[in-house]
Amino acid sequence: MTTAHAPHPNHVHQHNEGCGHVAFPHGDHVDYAHDGHLHRVHDDHVDECETGGHTTHGDHAHQHGEGCGHVAVPHGDHIDYVHDGHRHADHEGHWDDH
């Protein structure tokens, strides 16, 4: 999965296993939920990791929500849910893949 290279300037926190932020797989890397947005470790710095796309997840009968069993990730003005290695976001009556 290719994402745009968008360095997060002046980010002194080191994301890694046990750093205190929700970590989840995203394509070929791991994202960390931090202050309502997503970071990925890239070489010697951290990038913002946003796909910016709208991809509808078809045939998704499961309703994500509090207590649904999937990791909830704050993301901007909504909550994403980590499901089968990607994030789902509620969008106008359906779920989007991120």
SULRAHU-V547770 format. One record per backbone hydrogen bond with DSSP energy under -0.5 kcal/mol. NH is the residue of the N-H (numbers start at 1). CO is the residue of the C=O. Records with the same first field share a line. If there is no record, write none. Layout:
# SULRAHU-V547770
NH: CO + CO
This chain:
# SULRAHU-V547770
6: 4
8: 46
9: 7
11: 8
12: 10
15: 13
19: 16
24: 31
26: 29
27: 85
29: 26
31: 24
32: 39
33: 22
34: 32 + 37
37: 34
39: 32
40: 47
41: 30
42: 45
45: 42
47: 40
48: 6
49: 38
50: 48
55: 53 + 97
56: 54
57: 95
58: 56
61: 59
64: 62
68: 65
71: 82
73: 80
75: 78
76: 36
78: 75
80: 73
81: 88
82: 71
83: 81 + 86
86: 83
88: 81
89: 96
90: 79
91: 94
94: 91
95: 57
96: 89
97: 55
98: 87
